[in-house]
Amino acid sequence: MSTSLAARETKEFQGRIIDGVDDVTPTVIAAMAQASNVRVREIGEAFVRHMHAFAREVKLTEAEYDIGIDFLNRIGQATNDHHNEGILFADAVGFSTLVCLMNNGNYGATETAAALLGPFWRMNSPRTEAGGSIVRSPTPGAELFVSCQIKDAKGAPIEGVEVDVWQSSPVGLYENQDDTQADMNLRGKFMTDAQGRFGFRSVRPAGYPVPTDGPVGDMLRAQNRHPYRPAHIHFLGFKQGFKTLITQIFVDEDKYLETDAVFGVTRHLVGNYQRHDSGTPPAAGVTAPWYTLEYTFVMEAGEAKLPIPPIK
């Protein structure tokens, strides 16, 4: 809606008493059009129009309305320093992936390495030396050696990118979900070298169910959907002058690649986690099988901005 049109509707509907169903939406929009910020007006109007149209389309009953309000309240009540049910809900309805793809890769016209942040990123993961291990407490599982490179859109390596890495354990739990893991286990922060490279040692991640003890779990059960995510490792690349890269690299053999509960898998993000049953391992004391992963990321020029951590 243009500013002039919003102003006209504000004048027309200001102080109006609602006479029926058809009066509700334009009256609300007119009230919200008083916002001085153009973007606030635009988002507010669109939200009201679509939300009201949704209620009309499904002929929402009062009982269903009450269930929906209770669902939203429970999302807030289930969110705390260690769990973000709001982001989990946005993920589970594909909203996070939609917003991510709309804002990366030229509005979906090209492949992008971007992916949803997810609900488990923590801000202050420990700095780790190049090639170092992010295993910080006993974590049984096949060892994994990761070697990555970050380039710009023209193919030149980017030095000095701060790369945050986090993953679940082989039993499918992040350390903040599991009292048996040390704080910051399977999390680390690295810097790319002059060739744009960084690497680390870990264990092969496992797929896992998203938390289902809250309202999102109730939704998945009502829709007869499984709660599983395919195995993956999260990466966040940050450097001034470049758009912050948030992504995940998925295990190529995982059975849930096509049915990810949060719709986060794109073809570009399926990695080659190569299994090795023989040969010389990359480090002493490693027994077969072990795995290697090589991947090249591309960062776009733009604003370097860290997301708001979903948990502390």
C-alpha atoms as a printed R data frame, in Angstrom:
    type eleno elety resid chain resno       x       y      z
1   ATOM     1    CA   MET     A     1   0.000   0.000  0.000
2   ATOM     2    CA   SER     A     2   1.342   3.455 -0.865
3   ATOM     3    CA   THR     A     3   1.874   6.051  1.842
4   ATOM     4    CA   SER     A     4  -0.859   8.293  0.366
5   ATOM     5    CA   LEU     A     5  -3.369   5.448  0.201
6   ATOM     6    CA   ALA     A     6  -2.567   4.432  3.769
7   ATOM     7    CA   ALA     A     7  -3.129   8.014  4.875
8   ATOM     8    CA   ARG     A     8  -6.500   8.197  3.074
9   ATOM     9    CA   GLU     A     9  -7.680   4.939  4.644
10  ATOM    10    CA   THR     A    10  -6.521   6.100  8.063
11  ATOM    11    CA   LYS     A    11  -8.671   9.209  7.737
12  ATOM    12    CA   GLU     A    12 -11.662   7.278  6.396
13  ATOM    13    CA   PHE     A    13 -11.690   4.575  9.070
14  ATOM    14    CA   GLN     A    14 -10.324   6.414 12.092
15  ATOM    15    CA   GLY     A    15 -12.725   6.006 15.031
16  ATOM    16    CA   ARG     A    16 -15.098   3.834 13.016
17  ATOM    17    CA   ILE     A    17 -17.356   1.381 14.854
18  ATOM    18    CA   ILE     A    18 -17.256  -2.068 13.241
19  ATOM    19    CA   ASP     A    19 -20.607  -3.101 11.780
20  ATOM    20    CA   GLY     A    20 -19.666  -6.564 10.434
21  ATOM    21    CA   VAL     A    21 -17.075  -9.006  9.160
22  ATOM    22    CA   ASP     A    22 -16.148  -6.919  6.138
23  ATOM    23    CA   ASP     A    23 -15.205  -3.940  8.335
24  ATOM    24    CA   VAL     A    24 -12.602  -5.710 10.478
25  ATOM    25    CA   THR     A    25  -9.614  -6.022  8.143
26  ATOM    26    CA   PRO     A    26  -9.646  -2.495  6.650
27  ATOM    27    CA   THR     A    27 -10.199  -0.983 10.092
28  ATOM    28    CA   VAL     A    28  -7.189  -2.783 11.555
29  ATOM    29    CA   ILE     A    29  -5.045  -1.867  8.536
30  ATOM    30    CA   ALA     A    30  -6.053   1.770  8.831
31  ATOM    31    CA   ALA     A    31  -5.079   1.845 12.500
32  ATOM    32    CA   MET     A    32  -1.716   0.247 11.794
33  ATOM    33    CA   ALA     A    33  -1.086   2.661  8.893
34  ATOM    34    CA   GLN     A    34  -0.372   5.390 11.439
35  ATOM    35    CA   ALA     A    35   3.114   3.915 11.933
36  ATOM    36    CA   SER     A    36   5.758   6.395 10.805
37  ATOM    37    CA   ASN     A    37   8.133   3.665  9.606
38  ATOM    38    CA   VAL     A    38   7.253   2.649  6.040
39  ATOM    39    CA   ARG     A    39   8.563  -0.903  6.473
40  ATOM    40    CA   VAL     A    40   6.606  -1.361  9.707
41  ATOM    41    CA   ARG     A    41   3.437  -0.298  7.855
42  ATOM    42    CA   GLU     A    42   4.183  -2.622  4.930
43  ATOM    43    CA   ILE     A    43   4.851  -5.691  7.082
44  ATOM    44    CA   GLY     A    44   1.982  -4.968  9.460
45  ATOM    45    CA   GLU     A    45  -0.568  -4.548  6.671
46  ATOM    46    CA   ALA     A    46   0.541  -7.686  4.833
47  ATOM    47    CA   PHE     A    47   0.503  -9.728  8.025
48  ATOM    48    CA   VAL     A    48  -3.029  -8.643  8.904
49  ATOM    49    CA   ARG     A    49  -4.328  -9.164  5.374
50  ATOM    50    CA   HIS     A    50  -2.927 -12.692  5.133
51  ATOM    51    CA   MET     A    51  -3.852 -13.698  8.681
52  ATOM    52    CA   HIS     A    52  -7.428 -12.487  8.247
53  ATOM    53    CA   ALA     A    53  -7.653 -14.143  4.824
54  ATOM    54    CA   PHE     A    54  -6.436 -17.411  6.375
55  ATOM    55    CA   ALA     A    55  -9.187 -17.291  9.005
56  ATOM    56    CA   ARG     A    56 -11.793 -16.672  6.304
57  ATOM    57    CA   GLU     A    57 -10.438 -19.393  4.008
58  ATOM    58    CA   VAL     A    58 -10.539 -22.158  6.623
59  ATOM    59    CA   LYS     A    59 -13.666 -20.753  8.347
60  ATOM    60    CA   LEU     A    60 -11.808 -20.795 11.645
61  ATOM    61    CA   THR     A    61 -13.984 -21.740 14.604
62  ATOM    62    CA   GLU     A    62 -13.687 -20.188 18.042
63  ATOM    63    CA   ALA     A    63 -12.510 -23.512 19.476
64  ATOM    64    CA   GLU     A    64  -9.778 -23.717 16.831
65  ATOM    65    CA   TYR     A    65  -8.838 -20.115 17.545
66  ATOM    66    CA   ASP     A    66  -8.402 -21.008 21.228
67  ATOM    67    CA   ILE     A    67  -6.197 -23.974 20.309
68  ATOM    68    CA   GLY     A    68  -4.040 -21.737 18.123
69  ATOM    69    CA   ILE     A    69  -3.587 -19.106 20.827
70  ATOM    70    CA   ASP     A    70  -2.716 -21.823 23.336
71  ATOM    71    CA   PHE     A    71  -0.201 -23.248 20.833
72  ATOM    72    CA   LEU     A    72   1.521 -19.863 20.512
73  ATOM    73    CA   ASN     A    73   1.557 -19.414 24.285
74  ATOM    74    CA   ARG     A    74   3.116 -22.845 24.741
75  ATOM    75    CA   ILE     A    75   5.855 -21.999 22.220
76  ATOM    76    CA   GLY     A    76   6.841 -19.053 24.399
77  ATOM    77    CA   GLN     A    77   6.620 -21.070 27.594
78  ATOM    78    CA   ALA     A    78   8.820 -23.830 26.136
79  ATOM    79    CA   THR     A    79  11.594 -21.390 25.167
80  ATOM    80    CA   ASN     A    80  14.486 -20.855 27.561
81  ATOM    81    CA   ASP     A    81  18.246 -20.266 27.582
82  ATOM    82    CA   HIS     A    82  18.892 -23.817 26.385
83  ATOM    83    CA   HIS     A    83  16.029 -24.388 23.948
84  ATOM    84    CA   ASN     A    84  14.249 -22.176 21.393
85  ATOM    85    CA   GLU     A    85  10.829 -23.579 20.534
86  ATOM    86    CA   GLY     A    86  10.000 -20.546 18.376
87  ATOM    87    CA   ILE     A    87  12.839 -21.222 15.952
88  ATOM    88    CA   LEU     A    88  12.022 -24.929 16.033
89  ATOM    89    CA   PHE     A    89   8.455 -24.123 14.984
90  ATOM    90    CA   ALA     A    90   9.632 -21.837 12.158
91  ATOM    91    CA   ASP     A    91  11.974 -24.611 11.030
92  ATOM    92    CA   ALA     A    92   9.320 -27.335 11.195
93  ATOM    93    CA   VAL     A    93   6.912 -25.441  8.910
94  ATOM    94    CA   GLY     A    94   9.635 -24.599  6.371
95  ATOM    95    CA   PHE     A    95   9.536 -20.887  7.152
96  ATOM    96    CA   SER     A    96  13.209 -20.677  8.132
97  ATOM    97    CA   THR     A    97  14.367 -22.339  4.921
98  ATOM    98    CA   LEU     A    98  12.051 -20.162  2.815
99  ATOM    99    CA   VAL     A    99  13.429 -16.940  4.316
100 ATOM   100    CA   CYS     A   100  16.997 -18.242  3.997
101 ATOM   101    CA   LEU     A   101  16.667 -19.108  0.303
102 ATOM   102    CA   MET     A   102  14.831 -15.862 -0.466
103 ATOM   103    CA   ASN     A   103  17.728 -13.863  0.958
104 ATOM   104    CA   ASN     A   104  20.630 -15.826 -0.510
105 ATOM   105    CA   GLY     A   105  21.652 -17.024 -3.953
106 ATOM   106    CA   ASN     A   106  19.929 -14.235 -5.890
107 ATOM   107    CA   TYR     A   107  16.455 -15.053 -4.556
108 ATOM   108    CA   GLY     A   108  16.753 -18.735 -5.366
109 ATOM   109    CA   ALA     A   109  17.918 -18.206 -8.945
110 ATOM   110    CA   THR     A   110  21.304 -19.780 -8.205
111 ATOM   111    CA   GLU     A   111  22.578 -22.476 -5.863
112 ATOM   112    CA   THR     A   112  23.566 -21.172 -2.467
113 ATOM   113    CA   ALA     A   113  25.526 -22.660  0.387
114 ATOM   114    CA   ALA     A   114  23.248 -20.907  2.866
115 ATOM   115    CA   ALA     A   115  20.978 -22.876  5.182
116 ATOM   116    CA   LEU     A   116  18.900 -22.279  8.271
117 ATOM   117    CA   LEU     A   117  20.715 -21.480 11.528
118 ATOM   118    CA   GLY     A   118  18.785 -23.985 13.610
119 ATOM   119    CA   PRO     A   119  18.048 -23.769 17.329
120 ATOM   120    CA   PHE     A   120  21.430 -24.925 18.725
121 ATOM   121    CA   TRP     A   121  24.036 -22.276 17.809
122 ATOM   122    CA   ARG     A   122  25.904 -20.729 20.747
123 ATOM   123    CA   MET     A   123  27.846 -17.484 20.425
124 ATOM   124    CA   ASN     A   124  31.093 -18.166 22.304
125 ATOM   125    CA   SER     A   125  32.427 -21.496 21.082
126 ATOM   126    CA   PRO     A   126  36.139 -21.969 21.882
127 ATOM   127    CA   ARG     A   127  38.843 -20.910 19.452
128 ATOM   128    CA   THR     A   128  40.666 -23.981 18.182
129 ATOM   129    CA   GLU     A   129  43.972 -24.357 16.378
130 ATOM   130    CA   ALA     A   130  44.022 -25.305 12.696
131 ATOM   131    CA   GLY     A   131  43.400 -29.020 12.338
132 ATOM   132    CA   GLY     A   132  42.523 -29.296 16.021
133 ATOM   133    CA   SER     A   133  39.847 -31.496 17.508
134 ATOM   134    CA   ILE     A   134  36.435 -30.257 18.608
135 ATOM   135    CA   VAL     A   135  35.925 -33.423 20.653
136 ATOM   136    CA   ARG     A   136  36.192 -32.108 24.228
137 ATOM   137    CA   SER     A   137  34.909 -35.095 26.207
138 ATOM   138    CA   PRO     A   138  34.762 -38.847 25.552
139 ATOM   139    CA   THR     A   139  32.585 -39.170 22.452
140 ATOM   140    CA   PRO     A   140  32.582 -42.667 20.946
141 ATOM   141    CA   GLY     A   141  32.155 -42.779 17.189
142 ATOM   142    CA   ALA     A   142  33.942 -43.056 13.854
143 ATOM   143    CA   GLU     A   143  36.575 -40.337 13.559
144 ATOM   144    CA   LEU     A   144  36.067 -37.606 10.973
145 ATOM   145    CA   PHE     A   145  38.665 -35.313  9.390
146 ATOM   146    CA   VAL     A   146  37.245 -32.185  7.760
147 ATOM   147    CA   SER     A   147  39.109 -30.031  5.228
148 ATOM   148    CA   CYS     A   148  37.374 -26.955  3.826
149 ATOM   149    CA   GLN     A   149  38.104 -23.855  1.800
150 ATOM   150    CA   ILE     A   150  36.245 -20.554  1.533
151 ATOM   151    CA   LYS     A   151  36.334 -18.504 -1.683
152 ATOM   152    CA   ASP     A   152  34.685 -15.346 -2.920
153 ATOM   153    CA   ALA     A   153  32.298 -15.137 -5.853
154 ATOM   154    CA   LYS     A   154  35.243 -14.811 -8.273
155 ATOM   155    CA   GLY     A   155  36.978 -17.926 -6.944
156 ATOM   156    CA   ALA     A   156  39.676 -16.197 -4.900
157 ATOM   157    CA   PRO     A   157  40.430 -17.622 -1.435
158 ATOM   158    CA   ILE     A   158  39.354 -15.548  1.550
159 ATOM   159    CA   GLU     A   159  41.828 -15.263  4.399
160 ATOM   160    CA   GLY     A   160  40.797 -14.462  7.950
161 ATOM   161    CA   VAL     A   161  37.246 -15.794  7.950
162 ATOM   162    CA   GLU     A   162  36.134 -16.744 11.460
163 ATOM   163    CA   VAL     A   163  34.385 -20.089 11.075
164 ATOM   164    CA   ASP     A   164  32.123 -21.395 13.822
165 ATOM   165    CA   VAL     A   165  31.446 -25.148 13.746
166 ATOM   166    CA   TRP     A   166  28.923 -27.161 15.760
167 ATOM   167    CA   GLN     A   167  27.362 -30.610 15.484
168 ATOM   168    CA   SER     A   168  25.498 -33.311 17.362
169 ATOM   169    CA   SER     A   169  27.211 -36.327 18.837
170 ATOM   170    CA   PRO     A   170  26.953 -39.819 17.318
171 ATOM   171    CA   VAL     A   171  23.969 -40.435 19.613
172 ATOM   172    CA   GLY     A   172  22.178 -37.453 18.073
173 ATOM   173    CA   LEU     A   173  22.448 -34.932 20.911
174 ATOM   174    CA   TYR     A   174  24.065 -31.494 21.092
175 ATOM   175    CA   GLU     A   175  26.104 -30.899 24.234
176 ATOM   176    CA   ASN     A   176  23.542 -28.491 25.668
177 ATOM   177    CA   GLN     A   177  21.011 -31.360 25.542
178 ATOM   178    CA   ASP     A   178  23.279 -33.977 27.110
179 ATOM   179    CA   ASP     A   179  24.701 -33.859 30.642
180 ATOM   180    CA   THR     A   180  27.277 -36.531 29.770
181 ATOM   181    CA   GLN     A   181  29.058 -34.195 27.320
182 ATOM   182    CA   ALA     A   182  31.468 -31.462 28.383
183 ATOM   183    CA   ASP     A   183  30.477 -27.846 27.870
184 ATOM   184    CA   MET     A   184  31.157 -26.861 24.236
185 ATOM   185    CA   ASN     A   185  31.810 -30.438 23.154
186 ATOM   186    CA   LEU     A   186  31.719 -30.725 19.355
187 ATOM   187    CA   ARG     A   187  31.908 -26.949 18.948
188 ATOM   188    CA   GLY     A   188  34.849 -24.893 17.783
189 ATOM   189    CA   LYS     A   189  35.930 -21.688 16.086
190 ATOM   190    CA   PHE     A   190  38.608 -21.538 13.374
191 ATOM   191    CA   MET     A   191  40.305 -18.943 11.142
192 ATOM   192    CA   THR     A   192  40.953 -19.478  7.453
193 ATOM   193    CA   ASP     A   193  44.575 -19.209  6.290
194 ATOM   194    CA   ALA     A   194  45.987 -17.386  3.256
195 ATOM   195    CA   GLN     A   195  44.525 -20.065  0.983
196 ATOM   196    CA   GLY     A   196  41.119 -19.708  2.603
197 ATOM   197    CA   ARG     A   197  41.467 -23.123  4.218
198 ATOM   198    CA   PHE     A   198  40.523 -24.471  7.612
199 ATOM   199    CA   GLY     A   199  40.205 -27.985  8.970
200 ATOM   200    CA   PHE     A   200  39.405 -29.882 12.118
201 ATOM   201    CA   ARG     A   201  39.039 -33.310 13.652
202 ATOM   202    CA   SER     A   202  35.749 -34.634 14.994
203 ATOM   203    CA   VAL     A   203  33.481 -37.662 14.936
204 ATOM   204    CA   ARG     A   204  30.948 -38.511 12.252
205 ATOM   205    CA   PRO     A   205  27.631 -36.892 13.221
206 ATOM   206    CA   ALA     A   206  24.366 -38.775 13.493
207 ATOM   207    CA   GLY     A   207  20.854 -37.865 12.527
208 ATOM   208    CA   TYR     A   208  18.554 -37.037 15.391
209 ATOM   209    CA   PRO     A   209  14.959 -36.203 16.261
210 ATOM   210    CA   VAL     A   210  14.109 -32.591 16.944
211 ATOM   211    CA   PRO     A   211  12.722 -32.074 20.461
212 ATOM   212    CA   THR     A   212   9.159 -33.369 20.577
213 ATOM   213    CA   ASP     A   213   8.167 -32.712 24.191
214 ATOM   214    CA   GLY     A   214   6.619 -29.338 23.357
215 ATOM   215    CA   PRO     A   215   3.996 -27.894 21.014
216 ATOM   216    CA   VAL     A   216   6.079 -28.558 17.887
217 ATOM   217    CA   GLY     A   217   6.141 -32.247 18.797
218 ATOM   218    CA   ASP     A   218   2.357 -32.182 19.144
219 ATOM   219    CA   MET     A   219   2.090 -30.616 15.692
220 ATOM   220    CA   LEU     A   220   4.333 -33.247 14.100
221 ATOM   221    CA   ARG     A   221   2.320 -36.073 15.661
222 ATOM   222    CA   ALA     A   222  -0.970 -34.516 14.537
223 ATOM   223    CA   GLN     A   223   0.411 -34.356 10.982
224 ATOM   224    CA   ASN     A   224   1.778 -37.938 11.105
225 ATOM   225    CA   ARG     A   225   5.302 -36.625 10.461
226 ATOM   226    CA   HIS     A   226   8.529 -38.084 11.788
227 ATOM   227    CA   PRO     A   227  10.782 -35.724 13.793
228 ATOM   228    CA   TYR     A   228  14.158 -36.696 12.329
229 ATOM   229    CA   ARG     A   229  16.894 -34.559 10.813
230 ATOM   230    CA   PRO     A   230  19.574 -36.105  8.598
231 ATOM   231    CA   ALA     A   231  23.108 -36.058 10.017
232 ATOM   232    CA   HIS     A   232  24.982 -32.804  9.383
233 ATOM   233    CA   ILE     A   233  27.592 -30.336 10.581
234 ATOM   234    CA   HIS     A   234  26.817 -26.630 10.989
235 ATOM   235    CA   PHE     A   235  29.156 -23.897  9.736
236 ATOM   236    CA   LEU     A   236  29.011 -20.131 10.244
237 ATOM   237    CA   GLY     A   237  31.539 -17.945  8.398
238 ATOM   238    CA   PHE     A   238  32.084 -14.331  9.465
239 ATOM   239    CA   LYS     A   239  34.347 -11.622  8.030
240 ATOM   240    CA   GLN     A   240  33.865  -7.916  7.477
241 ATOM   241    CA   GLY     A   241  33.024  -7.132  3.858
242 ATOM   242    CA   PHE     A   242  31.226 -10.432  3.303
243 ATOM   243    CA   LYS     A   243  27.695 -11.566  3.985
244 ATOM   244    CA   THR     A   244  27.715 -13.904  6.956
245 ATOM   245    CA   LEU     A   245  27.511 -17.488  5.728
246 ATOM   246    CA   ILE     A   246  25.266 -19.811  7.733
247 ATOM   247    CA   THR     A   247  25.058 -23.349  6.440
248 ATOM   248    CA   GLN     A   248  24.982 -27.093  7.086
249 ATOM   249    CA   ILE     A   249  26.685 -29.956  5.247
250 ATOM   250    CA   PHE     A   250  24.683 -33.173  5.283
251 ATOM   251    CA   VAL     A   251  25.884 -36.769  5.332
252 ATOM   252    CA   ASP     A   252  25.254 -38.127  1.851
253 ATOM   253    CA   GLU     A   253  24.095 -41.605  2.930
254 ATOM   254    CA   ASP     A   254  21.501 -40.472  5.472
255 ATOM   255    CA   LYS     A   255  18.043 -41.949  4.942
256 ATOM   256    CA   TYR     A   256  16.300 -38.729  5.977
257 ATOM   257    CA   LEU     A   257  17.791 -36.436  3.316
258 ATOM   258    CA   GLU     A   258  14.505 -36.250  1.395
259 ATOM   259    CA   THR     A   259  12.252 -36.054  4.459
260 ATOM   260    CA   ASP     A   260  14.136 -33.694  6.766
261 ATOM   261    CA   ALA     A   261  11.702 -32.644  9.506
262 ATOM   262    CA   VAL     A   262  12.729 -28.997  9.089
263 ATOM   263    CA   PHE     A   263  13.125 -28.954  5.270
264 ATOM   264    CA   GLY     A   264  16.743 -27.795  5.443
265 ATOM   265    CA   VAL     A   265  18.364 -30.005  2.793
266 ATOM   266    CA   THR     A   266  19.204 -28.613 -0.630
267 ATOM   267    CA   ARG     A   267  21.239 -30.558 -3.187
268 ATOM   268    CA   HIS     A   268  24.114 -28.111 -2.851
269 ATOM   269    CA   LEU     A   269  24.481 -28.984  0.839
270 ATOM   270    CA   VAL     A   270  24.870 -32.751  0.541
271 ATOM   271    CA   GLY     A   271  28.530 -33.524  1.258
272 ATOM   272    CA   ASN     A   272  30.732 -36.485  0.453
273 ATOM   273    CA   TYR     A   273  31.551 -38.067  3.796
274 ATOM   274    CA   GLN     A   274  34.014 -40.579  2.430
275 ATOM   275    CA   ARG     A   275  34.537 -43.782  4.408
276 ATOM   276    CA   HIS     A   276  38.021 -45.282  4.696
277 ATOM   277    CA   ASP     A   277  38.425 -48.917  5.703
278 ATOM   278    CA   SER     A   278  42.121 -49.203  4.900
279 ATOM   279    CA   GLY     A   279  45.182 -47.123  4.162
280 ATOM   280    CA   THR     A   280  47.121 -44.679  6.283
281 ATOM   281    CA   PRO     A   281  44.889 -42.580  8.544
282 ATOM   282    CA   PRO     A   282  45.403 -38.807  8.792
283 ATOM   283    CA   ALA     A   283  46.555 -39.051 12.419
284 ATOM   284    CA   ALA     A   284  48.208 -41.545 14.720
285 ATOM   285    CA   GLY     A   285  46.033 -43.845 16.762
286 ATOM   286    CA   VAL     A   286  43.089 -43.779 14.369
287 ATOM   287    CA   THR     A   287  41.441 -47.119 13.645
288 ATOM   288    CA   ALA     A   288  39.284 -47.966 10.647
289 ATOM   289    CA   PRO     A   289  36.786 -47.006  9.611
290 ATOM   290    CA   TRP     A   290  37.367 -43.271  9.595
291 ATOM   291    CA   TYR     A   291  35.797 -40.593  7.425
292 ATOM   292    CA   THR     A   292  36.945 -37.522  5.529
293 ATOM   293    CA   LEU     A   293  34.947 -34.549  4.289
294 ATOM   294    CA   GLU     A   294  36.162 -31.931  1.836
295 ATOM   295    CA   TYR     A   295  34.006 -28.960  0.901
296 ATOM   296    CA   THR     A   296  34.401 -25.533 -0.691
297 ATOM   297    CA   PHE     A   297  32.207 -22.660  0.458
298 ATOM   298    CA   VAL     A   298  31.521 -19.396 -1.374
299 ATOM   299    CA   MET     A   299  30.879 -16.186  0.530
300 ATOM   300    CA   GLU     A   300  29.093 -13.285 -1.121
301 ATOM   301    CA   ALA     A   301  30.159  -9.672 -0.700
302 ATOM   302    CA   GLY     A   302  27.909  -7.859  1.723
303 ATOM   303    CA   GLU     A   303  27.301  -6.941  5.333
304 ATOM   304    CA   ALA     A   304  28.945  -9.007  8.067
305 ATOM   305    CA   LYS     A   305  26.318  -9.451 10.760
306 ATOM   306    CA   LEU     A   306  26.051 -12.187 13.355
307 ATOM   307    CA   PRO     A   307  22.611 -13.654 14.064
308 ATOM   308    CA   ILE     A   308  20.959 -13.518 17.457
309 ATOM   309    CA   PRO     A   309  21.939 -16.713 19.326
310 ATOM   310    CA   PRO     A   310  18.875 -18.917 19.808
311 ATOM   311    CA   ILE     A   311  20.374 -20.307 23.039
312 ATOM   312    CA   LYS     A   312  23.027 -19.162 25.517
